[in-house]
């Protein structure tokens, strides 16, 4: 695996696509996040295990990326559930 510069990863911006939805109920602790503007050397698999942060109003929600979801998206899990208003209006930043 090629080494990736941490400066390319930290500060990367993503968009919340949706909650992870099951047959009967959505999982409000798990989000699907899309990263459109990845640097050419960076693959989506390099983001697994990274800490992310969602800022909504004055609250910060921290979680971690735990799995890939398609070509340009990942799944992230949080300790607390996020409100539905974060969909589409909030940005996600990789902090660690």
C-alpha positions in Angstrom: 0.0 0.0 0.0 1.4 3.4 -1.0 2.0 5.8 1.8 -0.5 8.7 2.0 0.3 12.1 3.4 -1.7 12.9 6.5 -2.2 16.5 5.3 -4.3 15.1 2.4 -6.6 13.2 4.8 -7.0 15.6 7.7 -9.4 18.4 6.9 -11.0 16.4 4.1 -14.7 17.4 3.6 -17.6 15.1 3.0 -21.4 15.2 2.7 -23.9 13.3 4.7 -26.0 11.2 2.3 -28.4 9.4 4.7 -28.7 7.3 7.7 -28.0 3.6 7.3 -31.5 2.2 6.7 -32.6 -1.3 7.5 -35.8 -3.1 6.6 -37.9 -1.8 9.4 -36.0 1.0 11.1 -33.1 3.5 10.4 -30.0 3.1 12.5 -29.7 6.7 13.8 -26.1 6.1 15.0 -24.8 5.1 11.6 -24.4 7.5 8.7 -23.4 7.1 5.0 -21.0 9.8 4.0 -19.8 10.6 0.5 -16.4 12.1 -0.3 -16.5 13.6 -3.8 -13.2 15.5 -4.0 -10.7 12.9 -3.0 -7.1 13.6 -4.1 -6.0 11.3 -7.0 -3.5 9.3 -4.8 -6.0 8.8 -2.0 -8.4 5.8 -2.1 -11.5 5.5 -0.1 -10.1 2.5 1.8 -7.4 4.8 3.4 -10.2 6.6 5.3 -11.3 3.5 7.3 -10.4 4.0 11.0 -10.3 7.8 10.8 -12.1 10.0 13.3 -14.7 12.4 11.8 -16.6 15.3 13.2 -20.1 16.7 12.3 -20.8 20.3 13.4 -24.5 21.1 13.7 -25.5 24.4 15.3 -23.3 24.6 18.4 -22.9 20.8 18.9 -20.1 18.6 17.7 -20.6 14.9 17.1 -17.6 12.7 16.8 -17.5 9.3 15.2 -15.3 7.0 13.2 -15.3 5.5 9.8 -15.7 1.8 10.0 -16.5 0.5 6.5 -16.6 1.3 2.8 -20.0 1.8 1.1 -19.8 1.8 -2.7 -17.2 3.7 -4.7 -17.1 7.1 -3.0 -18.9 6.6 0.2 -18.2 5.2 3.7 -20.1 4.2 6.7 -19.5 6.0 10.0 -20.7 5.2 13.5 -21.3 7.6 16.4 -21.7 7.2 20.1 -24.9 9.2 20.2 -27.6 9.4 17.5 -27.6 12.5 15.3 -30.7 14.6 14.6 -32.4 14.3 11.2 -31.6 17.9 10.4 -28.0 17.1 9.7 -28.9 15.4 6.4 -27.8 17.6 3.6 -27.2 20.7 5.7 -24.0 19.8 7.6 -20.5 19.0 6.5 -18.3 16.2 7.8 -14.6 16.8 8.4 -11.9 14.3 9.1 -10.0 15.4 12.2 -7.6 12.6 13.0 
